[in-house]
């Protein structure tokens, strides 16, 4: 842990030490001139703050409730984003209520740093040709990933038949701040993402994983391409790149030690991380106080190591206990203080589940379920072996995958992106129902094609860019 904190502190110091050169001049130019100076732009803390005290992607999926307050308290204002997302109210003008959006701003800021690296490193002083190529390749892959997160939130789900007719996002590939960044079609946006993680880019990355939590190597490169193709429903291709990523880093975070220690510590240097982007800057973990819905709580295996053996000191509380606020019966609240989730990044578990779904869809049901078993074996004491089940249909195997994956990826972007993708497929689309009848507040439903699945562009961006028409 000390090593990781020192790494993070060093990254911050690197950025601070060149603050005098980080002033972005008019038109986005930078005074950084050497390879070593420019490389510091890749060493920033891997952090993305949502700007709110609830995780709206998981709220929309009916996976979580806001901590510390009862439901009645936070849906009392019927003209707020919070109300719109908790009640699925499509009549609320979400764009008008979105003056700013920390995620949107922060991701494009990260993209600007990547563009500075990409544009200046080739002609910079110092560094070998190989090092320059590696740095530029890493910046391009990270630029692809940041755009992928943006398009997954601010545009509709990709469908090949409609993608050229639907709106995407601006794909920013330069540092000219005076140039209007025109919104591309959804198809063109994904084409640009794939160009930035194409094979000729990936082959220049560090050919392994990397130890620095602020940086990434080829496992992340393959993982990015796999995750993008997966979201595009190009499952055969996604399977190939998920396999390649796992061959470099198939390590899984093993939670069996909780049985003897009574504590689950998930730290920044978790061996399954390909690239870390966390979201909580408190001294407690991302999961502390997190409230999961009854539907997610039902997905927890009773023999889950953390659920069964974790004891929170000094009050001897279990990992998941009775919620503090007034929420529907069956919700659970986390007492876990040392688990720092990879909220916006990638880890090997993502690749195992991509591989599993792709195999199940191809008719290789047992082989696909075996991938889930590999993850479950590091999570659950004496787990049921899914691959041993015989005669399962694709739909039945997918239900096992969906329930297992839903809890595995709580408080990450994955559940939102998955449900959005499944909602575009007749076999797996679903209407989400939030049942608040136990609180006397009725029920609320979200259809698969609701505009709520697309976040509004913030007004502070729209007013400066006429191409940013909303995508819903």
Residue pairs with C-beta under 8 A, 6 or more apart in sequence:
1 267
3 269
4 213
4 267
4 268
4 269
7 212
7 213
7 214
8 45
8 213
8 214
8 268
10 43
11 43
11 44
11 45
11 214
12 45
14 40
14 43
15 22
15 40
15 43
15 44
17 40
18 32
18 37
18 40
21 30
21 31
21 32
21 33
21 37
22 30
22 31
22 32
23 30
23 31
24 30
24 112
24 175
24 177
25 31
26 177
26 178
27 175
27 176
27 177
27 178
28 112
28 115
28 116
28 174
28 175
28 176
28 177
28 178
29 175
30 116
30 120
30 175
32 38
32 40
32 41
32 116
32 120
32 124
33 120
33 124
33 125
34 124
34 125
34 126
34 127
35 121
35 124
35 125
35 126
35 127
35 131
35 132
35 135
36 126
36 127
37 124
38 116
38 117
38 120
38 121
38 124
38 135
39 117
39 121
39 135
41 113
41 114
41 116
41 117
41 139
42 113
42 117
42 135
42 138
42 139
42 142
42 214
42 215
43 212
43 214
43 215
44 110
44 113
44 214
45 214
46 213
46 214
46 275
46 276
46 277
46 278
46 345
47 277
47 278
47 279
47 281
48 103
48 106
48 107
48 277
48 278
48 279
48 343
48 344
49 102
49 103
49 106
49 279
49 281
50 56
50 102
50 103
50 279
51 100
51 101
51 102
51 103
52 82
53 66
53 67
53 68
54 64
54 65
54 66
54 67
54 74
54 82
55 64
55 411
56 81
56 85
56 455
57 153
57 413
57 415
57 416
58 64
58 410
58 411
58 415
58 416
59 65
59 66
59 85
59 86
60 85
60 88
60 416
60 432
60 446
60 452
60 453
61 415
61 416
61 419
61 432
62 293
62 295
62 432
62 433
62 434
62 446
63 292
63 293
63 295
63 296
63 406
63 410
63 415
64 290
64 291
64 292
64 293
64 296
64 410
64 411
65 71
65 86
65 291
65 293
65 323
65 325
65 327
65 328
65 331
66 74
66 82
66 86
66 291
66 325
67 289
67 290
67 291
67 324
67 325
67 333
68 289
68 324
68 325
69 325
70 325
70 326
70 327
70 439
71 86
71 325
71 326
71 327
71 328
71 436
71 439
71 441
72 326
72 439
72 441
73 325
74 82
74 83
74 86
75 82
75 83
75 86
75 87
75 441
77 83
78 89
78 92
79 92
79 97
80 92
80 97
81 92
81 94
81 97
81 98
83 89
83 92
84 90
84 92
84 94
84 97
84 452
85 452
86 434
86 444
87 434
87 444
88 432
88 434
88 444
88 445
88 446
88 450
88 452
89 444
90 450
90 451
90 452
94 452
94 455
94 456
95 456
95 457
95 459
95 462
95 470
96 459
98 455
98 456
98 457
98 458
98 459
99 458
99 459
99 460
100 458
100 459
100 460
101 455
101 457
101 458
101 461
103 149
103 153
104 150
104 154
104 457
104 458
104 461
105 458
105 461
107 146
107 149
107 150
108 146
108 150
108 172
110 142
110 146
111 143
111 146
111 147
111 172
112 172
112 175
114 139
114 140
114 142
114 143
114 146
115 139
115 143
115 172
115 173
115 174
115 175
116 175
117 135
117 136
117 139
118 136
118 139
118 140
118 143
118 173
119 174
119 175
121 127
121 132
121 135
121 136
121 139
122 132
122 136
124 132
127 135
133 204
134 204
134 205
134 206
136 204
137 201
137 202
137 204
137 205
137 221
138 205
138 206
138 215
138 216
138 217
140 196
140 197
140 201
141 196
141 197
141 201
141 202
141 205
141 216
141 220
141 221
141 224
142 216
142 275
143 173
143 196
144 193
144 194
144 196
144 197
144 224
144 228
145 197
145 220
145 224
145 275
145 346
147 169
147 171
147 172
147 189
147 192
147 193
147 196
148 193
148 224
148 227
148 228
148 231
149 344
149 413
150 169
151 168
151 169
151 186
151 189
151 190
151 193
152 231
152 413
152 416
152 417
152 420
153 413
153 416
153 454
153 455
154 169
154 454
154 455
154 456
154 457
154 471
155 166
155 167
155 168
155 169
155 186
155 189
155 454
155 471
156 166
156 167
156 186
156 453
156 454
156 471
156 472
157 231
157 420
157 421
157 423
157 424
157 453
158 186
158 187
158 190
158 231
158 232
158 233
159 233
159 424
160 187
160 232
160 233
162 186
163 185
163 186
163 187
163 190
164 185
164 186
164 187
164 188
165 185
166 185
166 186
166 187
166 471
167 183
167 185
167 186
167 469
167 471
168 183
168 184
168 185
168 186
168 187
168 188
168 189
168 190
168 471
169 183
169 184
169 189
170 181
170 182
170 183
170 184
170 465
170 467
170 468
171 181
171 184
171 188
171 189
171 192
171 193
172 181
173 192
180 465
180 466
180 467
181 465
181 467
182 465
182 467
183 465
183 467
183 468
183 469
184 192
190 228
190 232
193 228
194 225
194 228
194 229
197 221
197 224
197 225
197 228
198 225
201 221
202 218
202 221
202 222
202 225
205 216
205 217
205 218
205 220
205 221
206 217
206 218
207 217
207 218
207 248
208 217
208 218
208 219
208 248
208 249
209 216
209 217
209 218
209 219
209 220
209 248
209 249
209 274
210 216
210 217
211 269
213 268
213 269
213 273
213 276
215 275
216 274
216 275
217 248
218 248
219 245
219 248
219 249
219 274
219 348
220 245
220 274
220 275
220 346
222 241
222 242
222 244
222 245
222 248
223 241
223 242
223 245
223 274
223 275
223 346
223 350
223 351
224 346
225 241
226 238
226 239
226 240
226 241
226 242
226 244
226 245
226 351
226 354
227 238
227 346
227 350
227 354
229 235
229 237
229 238
229 241
230 238
230 242
230 354
230 357
230 358
230 421
231 417
231 421
233 421
233 424
233 425
235 357
235 358
235 361
235 362
236 358
236 362
238 354
238 358
239 354
239 355
239 358
239 359
239 362
242 351
242 352
242 354
242 355
242 358
243 355
245 274
245 348
245 351
246 348
246 351
246 352
246 355
249 271
249 272
249 274
249 348
250 348
250 351
250 352
251 271
251 272
251 348
252 272
252 348
252 349
252 352
252 374
252 375
252 378
253 266
253 270
253 271
253 272
253 347
253 349
253 378
254 378
255 264
255 305
255 306
255 378
255 379
256 305
256 378
256 381
258 264
258 305
258 306
258 309
258 310
259 305
259 308
259 309
259 381
262 309
262 310
262 311
263 310
263 311
263 338
264 305
264 306
264 310
264 319
264 336
264 338
264 339
265 338
265 339
266 285
266 338
266 339
266 340
266 341
267 338
267 340
268 276
268 278
268 340
270 276
270 342
270 347
272 347
272 348
272 349
273 342
273 345
273 346
273 347
274 345
274 346
274 347
274 348
275 345
275 346
276 342
276 345
277 342
277 343
277 344
277 345
278 286
278 340
278 341
278 342
278 343
278 344
278 345
279 286
279 341
279 343
279 344
280 286
280 340
280 341
282 288
284 337
284 338
285 336
285 337
285 338
285 339
285 340
285 341
286 339
286 340
286 341
286 343
286 411
287 334
287 336
287 339
287 341
287 410
287 411
288 334
288 335
288 336
288 337
289 324
289 333
289 334
290 333
290 334
290 410
290 411
291 323
291 325
291 327
291 331
291 332
291 333
291 334
292 320
292 331
292 332
292 333
292 334
292 410
293 328
293 330
293 331
293 434
294 328
294 329
294 330
294 331
295 406
296 406
296 407
296 410
297 320
297 330
297 331
297 332
298 330
299 403
299 404
299 406
299 407
300 307
300 320
300 332
300 407
301 307
301 376
301 379
301 380
301 383
302 308
303 380
303 381
303 382
303 383
304 379
304 380
304 381
305 379
305 380
305 381
306 319
306 336
306 379
307 318
307 319
307 320
308 381
310 318
310 319
310 335
310 336
311 317
311 318
312 318
312 319
312 335
312 336
312 337
317 335
318 335
319 334
319 335
319 336
320 332
320 333
320 334
320 335
321 332
321 333
321 335
322 332
322 333
323 331
323 332
323 333
324 333
326 439
327 439
328 435
328 436
328 438
328 439
329 438
341 411
341 412
342 412
343 411
343 412
343 413
344 412
344 413
349 375
349 408
349 409
350 409
350 414
352 371
352 372
352 374
352 375
353 371
353 372
353 375
353 401
353 405
353 408
355 368
355 371
356 368
356 369
356 370
356 371
356 372
356 401
357 368
357 398
357 401
358 368
359 365
359 367
359 368
359 371
360 368
360 369
360 394
360 397
360 398
360 401
361 368
361 394
363 394
365 392
365 394
365 397
366 387
367 387
368 397
368 401
369 386
369 387
369 389
369 392
369 397
369 400
369 401
370 386
370 387
372 386
372 400
372 401
372 404
372 405
373 383
373 385
373 386
373 387
375 404
375 408
376 383
376 386
376 404
377 383
379 408
386 397
386 400
392 400
395 427
398 428
402 418
402 422
405 414
405 415
405 418
406 415
409 415
409 418
419 430
419 432
420 453
422 428
422 429
422 430
423 429
423 430
423 448
423 449
423 453
424 448
429 448
430 448
431 445
431 446
431 447
431 448
432 445
432 446
433 443
433 444
433 445
433 446
434 443
434 444
434 445
434 446
435 443
436 442
436 443
436 444
437 443
446 452
451 472
453 472
454 470
454 471
454 472
456 470
456 472
457 468
457 470
457 471
461 468
462 468
